[in-house]
Amino acid sequence: MKKVLFVFALVYSSAVSAQMWNNPFVGICRGEYRVVTNFGAGSGQQQINHDDDTFVQASVGITPTVGVWQVELRYSNFDDGSVSVDQYGLNFKVDFTFNCDVQCLYWMAGWNYGDFDVDKVKRGGEFVFVDERGDDNYWNAGVGYRYNWTDSLDTSIEYNYYDVGKPVSYDFDLGHLRSLTLNIGYRF
């Protein structure tokens, strides 16, 4: 059996090496992939303080021309006056439908690095001053709705759940961060 598998691998290995692998950089030049940029703003809430405040994000990613999935690098910021978070993440989006001409629902998941600056936290209805800085890695998941105005311009609304938890150097659990943003995107 080993000899049969060896001969099979030897015969078909030349066919595999002849296959042109789909390089995204070559694909962008050929029009197989498009670069996507997004800018958004909305509301965010850190669980520990339950204070809503501004949440902003910007991202750059890559998607195939047919647009079924997207991988993006994302920066986001949340600051409620007590807790400030700068997040850098890698997100993956997948459309629920394979034909997303005008309207589209999608889900997303990702991994983030967060840089936290916590001045005070709410404990039992009272603010406790902690004045700590820290960082950690955590996952996120979310859903979105996108409306394509043209082949290149779209707007979307996204809900994201970030499982922040307890950053490495903290004695307390920040819980989760939730955000709802309105985004505008452009495909190059």
MOTA-V137994 format. One record per helix or strand of 3 or more residues. SS is the DSSP state (hx for helix, st for strand). FROM is the first residue (numbers start at 0). TO is the last residue. Records with the same first field share a line. If there is no record, write none. Layout:
SS: FROM-TO ; FROM-TO
This chain:
hx: 1-17 ; 23-29
st: 32-45 ; 50-63 ; 68-78 ; 82-94 ; 102-122 ; 125-147 ; 152-161 ; 176-186
